[in-house]
Amino acid sequence: MRFTSQLIAIVAGLFITHLAAASPEPQRWVSAGGALTEWIVALGGHSRLVGVDSTSQHPPSVKLLPGIGYQRQLSAEGILTLRPKILIGTEEMGPPPVIQQLRTAGVQVEVMSASAELPALRANLERLGALLGKDGEARQLSDQYMQRLATEHQRVTQLKRAAPGVLLLVSHAGSAPMVAGAGTVGDWLITQAGGLNLATHDGYKVFSIEAMSGLNPEVLVVSDRAQNGVQARDALLRENPLLGATRAVRDNRVVEIDPTLLVGGLGPRLPDAVRSLADAFYPDAAPLSARVSNAQ
């Protein structure tokens, strides 16, 4: 009887050891880039995240995780205290010496694309799927995203009249707004929603208030990192009063957009943002949207 009990205990111990070996602790990840964080969660990788940067605000549950600072101003010490195995980010993250410090310390740094192009998004999802062991789910998400965009493109084609001239401004409490130019997620959004981006430069650039007013946009899309709602609009006009003479302000066609939509490449909420912007660009065809939704 005693021998049988000992045998059972040994077998049970081996079984438990086998289960532990078969179910290792999830890798510890930190993410620097709002869109990438959203895709990680969409692919079921939330449990791997032990820290996120300040642009990672969606879904709300990620805001409960430890912060690692702004993606362009990361600190090696702060990240290493979280004992990560992998840092996920885009080429926007830095500074470069910090990234090298992390690599030297043994952190696997995965640099993905922040490009506002669909092939870049497909590549990002493919890599995330491989890292998570969810290749099939990643392909499915990618296909669904393309289908949603195709649906919105068809809808915009039906709504479209003469494309309105648009400027997308990113500011902090209304001061010194940067204008979204070619190659940015902001420019991609304007185009997908059927607008004409009046800014022809590359990337984001600070314009003089005279230059912005001179372009006389029909629609202003504003994104404030510090405020939202009426406060964001009021701050912008208070700091840049000449904008009050533009057609957009005179006709009350100032549309707010969540700044986290613009960081880290093409994210999962952008098809909804395209729909809301299209409604704002073509108010005769659909009710004017005063704010781009934060829908998940």
C-alpha positions in Angstrom: 0.0 0.0 0.0 2.8 2.3 0.9 4.6 1.5 -2.4 1.4 2.3 -4.3 1.1 5.7 -2.6 4.7 6.5 -3.4 4.2 5.5 -7.0 1.1 7.7 -7.3 3.0 10.6 -5.9 5.9 10.2 -8.3 3.5 9.9 -11.3 1.6 13.0 -10.1 4.8 14.9 -9.8 5.9 14.0 -13.3 2.5 15.0 -14.7 2.7 18.4 -13.0 6.3 18.9 -14.2 5.1 18.0 -17.8 2.3 20.5 -17.6 4.6 23.2 -16.4 7.0 22.5 -19.2 4.1 22.5 -21.8 2.7 25.8 -20.5 5.7 28.2 -20.1 5.2 31.6 -18.7 4.3 34.0 -21.5 7.1 36.1 -22.9 7.2 39.6 -21.3 6.6 42.3 -24.0 6.7 46.1 -24.0 5.1 48.0 -26.8 6.1 51.5 -28.1 3.4 52.6 -30.6 -0.3 53.0 -30.2 -1.4 51.1 -33.3 1.0 48.2 -32.6 -0.3 47.9 -29.1 -3.9 47.7 -30.4 -2.9 45.0 -32.9 -1.2 43.0 -30.2 -4.3 43.0 -28.1 -6.5 42.2 -31.1 -4.4 39.1 -31.7 -4.8 38.0 -28.1 -1.4 39.1 -26.8 -2.6 41.3 -24.0 -1.3 38.9 -21.3 2.2 39.3 -22.7 2.3 43.0 -22.3 4.1 44.3 -19.2 4.5 47.9 -20.3 3.4 50.4 -23.0 4.3 53.8 -24.2 2.3 57.0 -23.7 0.7 56.8 -27.2 -0.9 53.4 -26.3 -4.3 54.4 -25.0 -6.6 51.8 -26.6 -8.2 49.6 -25.5 -8.6 51.3 -22.1 -7.2 48.2 -20.3 -3.7 48.9 -21.5 -3.6 52.1 -19.6 -3.4 50.1 -16.4 0.0 48.7 -17.5 3.3 50.4 -16.4 4.3 53.3 -18.7 7.6 53.4 -20.5 7.4 57.1 -21.6 6.9 58.6 -25.1 8.0 56.3 -28.0 10.7 58.8 -29.2 12.1 59.4 -25.8 12.4 56.0 -24.2 14.6 55.2 -21.2 16.6 52.0 -21.1 16.6 51.9 -17.3 12.8 52.2 -17.1 12.2 49.5 -19.6 14.8 47.1 -18.2 13.1 47.2 -14.7 10.1 45.5 -16.4 12.4 42.6 -17.4 11.0 42.4 -21.0 12.0 39.7 -23.4 10.8 41.7 -26.4 10.4 45.4 -27.3 7.9 45.9 -30.1 8.0 49.3 -31.8 8.3 51.1 -35.1 11.2 53.0 -36.7 9.7 56.1 -34.8 10.9 54.8 -31.4 14.2 56.0 -29.9 16.6 57.5 -29.3 19.0 55.1 -31.1 21.5 54.8 -28.2 18.6 53.6 -25.9 17.6 51.0 -28.5 21.2 49.8 -28.7 21.4 49.6 -24.9 18.4 47.4 -24.8 19.8 45.1 -27.4 23.1 44.9 -25.5 21.1 44.0 -22.4 19.6 41.0 -24.2 16.2 42.5 -25.1 14.9 41.3 -28.5 14.0 44.6 -30.4 11.4 44.1 -33.1 11.2 47.2 -35.4 8.1 47.4 -37.5 6.8 49.9 -40.0 4.9 53.1 -39.2 4.3 53.6 -42.9 0.7 54.6 -43.8 0.6 51.9 -46.5 -1.4 48.7 -46.6 1.5 46.4 -47.6 3.4 47.7 -44.5 0.3 46.8 -42.3 0.2 43.4 -43.8 3.9 42.8 -43.0 3.4 44.1 -39.5 0.5 41.7 -38.8 2.4 38.8 -40.4 5.3 39.4 -38.0 3.1 39.9 -35.0 1.3 36.7 -35.9 4.6 34.8 -36.1 5.8 36.1 -32.8 2.5 35.2 -31.1 2.2 31.9 -32.8 -1.1 33.1 -34.4 -0.3 33.2 -38.1 -3.8 32.2 -39.1 -5.5 34.8 -36.9 -3.2 37.5 -38.2 -4.1 36.7 -41.8 -7.7 36.7 -40.9 -7.4 40.1 -39.2 -5.6 41.5 -42.2 -8.2 40.2 -44.7 -11.0 41.6 -42.6 -9.3 45.0 -42.4 -8.9 45.1 -46.2 -12.6 44.2 -46.6 -13.7 47.0 -44.2 -11.6 49.5 -46.2 -13.0 48.3 -49.5 -16.5 48.8 -48.1 -15.7 52.3 -47.0 -14.0 53.1 -50.3 -17.2 52.0 -52.1 -19.3 54.2 -49.8 -17.0 57.2 -50.2 -17.2 56.8 -54.0 -21.0 57.0 -53.7 -20.9 60.1 -51.4 -18.2 62.0 -53.2 -18.8 65.2 -55.0 -16.0 67.8 -55.5 -13.3 66.9 -52.9 -13.1 69.5 -50.1 -9.7 71.0 -49.4 -8.6 69.8 -45.9 -5.8 70.5 -43.4 -5.1 68.1 -40.5 -3.5 69.9 -37.6 -1.8 68.2 -34.6 -1.2 70.5 -31.6 -0.7 70.6 -27.9 -3.2 72.8 -26.1 -3.6 74.7 -29.4 -0.1 76.0 -29.8 2.2 75.7 -32.8 0.1 73.1 -34.7 1.9 70.7 -37.1 0.3 70.0 -40.4 0.1 66.5 -41.7 1.6 66.1 -45.1 2.3 63.3 -47.6 3.2 59.9 -46.1 1.5 60.4 -42.8 -1.4 58.5 -41.3 -3.2 61.9 -41.3 -2.8 62.3 -45.1 -3.9 58.7 -45.6 -7.1 59.3 -43.6 -7.9 62.5 -45.6 -7.5 60.7 -48.9 -9.4 57.5 -47.8 -12.3 59.7 -46.7 -12.5 61.5 -50.0 -10.8 64.8 -49.1 -8.0 66.7 -50.8 -5.0 67.3 -48.5 -3.9 70.9 -49.2 -0.5 70.2 -47.6 1.9 68.9 -50.1 5.1 68.6 -48.0 6.3 65.2 -46.6 5.7 64.2 -43.0 4.6 66.7 -40.3 5.7 70.3 -40.5 5.0 73.4 -38.5 3.3 76.1 -40.7 3.0 79.7 -40.0 -0.5 80.8 -39.2 -0.4 83.0 -42.3 0.4 80.0 -44.5 -2.4 77.9 -43.0 -4.9 80.7 -43.4 -3.7 81.4 -46.9 -4.6 77.8 -47.9 -8.2 78.6 -46.8 -9.3 75.0 -46.1 -12.9 74.0 -46.4 -12.5 71.5 -43.5 -10.1 71.6 -40.6 -9.3 68.3 -38.9 -7.8 69.0 -35.5 -6.1 66.6 -33.1 -4.9 68.0 -29.7 -2.6 65.9 -27.5 -3.7 67.7 -24.4 -7.4 68.5 -24.8 -10.4 67.4 -26.6 -13.9 68.5 -27.5 -14.8 72.2 -27.5 -11.6 72.9 -25.5 -9.4 71.7 -28.3 -11.2 73.9 -30.9 -11.2 76.9 -28.6 -7.5 76.5 -27.8 -6.6 76.3 -31.4 -8.5 79.4 -32.4 -7.3 81.3 -29.4 -3.6 80.6 -30.2 -4.1 80.9 -33.9 -6.8 83.6 -34.4 -6.2 84.0 -38.1 -7.7 80.6 -38.7 -11.1 82.2 -37.8 -11.1 83.7 -41.3 -10.9 80.4 -43.1 -13.9 78.8 -44.7 -13.7 75.8 -42.4 -14.2 78.0 -39.2 -16.7 80.3 -40.8 -18.8 77.3 -41.9 -18.3 75.4 -38.6 -16.5 72.5 -40.4 -13.9 71.8 -37.7 -13.7 68.1 -37.0 -11.8 66.6 -34.0 -9.9 63.4 -34.3 -8.3 61.2 -31.6 -4.5 61.8 -31.7 -3.7 58.2 -30.9 -5.1 57.2 -34.3 -2.1 58.9 -35.9 0.7 57.0 -34.2 2.4 53.8 -35.0 1.1 53.2 -38.5 -2.3 51.9 -39.6 -4.3 50.8 -36.6 -7.5 48.8 -36.2 -9.7 51.8 -35.5 -8.9 53.6 -38.7 -11.7 52.2 -40.9 -14.2 53.7 -38.4 -12.3 57.0 -38.5 -12.5 57.0 -42.4 -16.3 56.6 -42.1 -16.7 59.5 -39.7 -14.4 61.8 -41.7 -16.3 61.0 -44.9 -19.5 62.0 -43.2 -17.9 65.3 -42.2 -16.4 66.0 -45.6 -19.8 65.4 -47.3 -22.5 66.8 -44.9 -25.1 66.9 -47.7 -24.9 63.1 -48.0 -24.7 62.3 -44.3 -25.0 64.1 -40.9 -21.9 66.2 -40.0 -19.8 64.3 -37.5 -18.4 66.7 -34.9 -15.9 64.2 -33.6 -14.2 61.1 -34.9 -15.3 58.2 -32.7 -13.0 56.3 -30.4 -14.9 53.1 -31.2 -12.9 49.9 -30.6 
